[in-house]
Amino acid sequence: MTDSPVKLSVVHPGGVLTNIVRNSRTGSGIADNARRAESIERFDAVARTTPPAAAQRIILGIEKNQPRILIGNDAKFMDLLQRFRPATYWAVLAKRIGKMRAQAR
């Protein structure tokens, strides 16, 4: 397999500032327009990576034959968190999300 010309890179995107949240269907937890608007605002606040920057990072990762391509600081944070606290990272993540919600209000 090491002589194969086929290479693989896996992209781990964080928040990329696209219209994906605006175009998504709402779940059962978001029934009204005010909550949907709040959800979009929260996403916009944390999605710092622009689509061109994400594309450039992906191209660079492929050119360097990187097996894992992390897009944005939030993806890097999640990667480190999962590596250092594999069994308990959800608790840390829940606290961080709670703080972000409190700041948004």
N, C-alpha and C positions, 0 to 999 in steps of 0.2 A: 504494500500500500504506500510505502514511503516514496516509491518511484512514480506514483500516479501523477498525472498532470492536473488532476482535479484538486482544487483547494476549497476550503470552507471557512467562511467568516459568519459569525452570528452577531446581529445587531441588537443591542439592548437600548432602546430609546427611552429617554426620560420625557419630560414635558416639552414637546415641540409645538411652537405657537402656530397651529393650523386651525382650520375650521372644524376639526373632527368633533369637538364637543358641541358646537353649534348645530351640526348636522346629525348628531346622534339622536336616537329615540330615547325618550325618558323612561326610566325604570319605575317600578311601583312605588318607590320611596320619594319620587319627585312628581307630584300630581298637579302642582299649580305653576303658573308662569313666574311668580316671584321667586320660588325656590329654584326653578330652572335658571333664571337670570343670575341668582346668587351662585349657583354651581359654575356657570360660565365665567363669572367674575373671579371666582377662586382659581379656576384653571388658568385664566389669563394672568393672574398674579404670580403663579408658580412656574408657568411655562416660559422659560427664559430663552430657549434655543430657537433661533429662526430656522425655517426650512432650508435656506441656502447654507447656513452654518452646519446643519445636520448632514446635508448632502456632501459637503466638503469633508466632513469628518469620516463619513462612510467611505468615500473615495480614497482618502488617505489610508484608512485602515485596510482596505482591500489591496492597495498598492504595496503596503508593508506586510501583507499576508498575515495580519493579526487575526487570531482565532476569535477574539471577542472585541466588539467595537461598542464602547459605551458612549452614548450621546447625551451630553449635558451633565452639569454638576449633580443633579438629582439622581441620575442613573449611577454616577460614581459613588454617591453617598449610599444608595441602596446596595450596591455591590460590596462596599466595605462593611456595611452593617450586617449583611447576610453572611459574610465570611467570618467576621469576628464574633457574632452572636447568632449562630445558625438556629439554635433552639428557642431563642427569646426575642428575635428581632421584631416580631409583630407587636410586642408590648411597647418597644421603643418607638416604633412607627406610629402606633395609636396615640402615644403621648405627643408626638410631633404634630400629627394631624389635629389633635385637640388644641394645641397652642396656635396653630395656623387659623383655625376656625375662630378662636377667641380674638385674635388680632384683626380678623376681617370684619368683625362686628363693631 
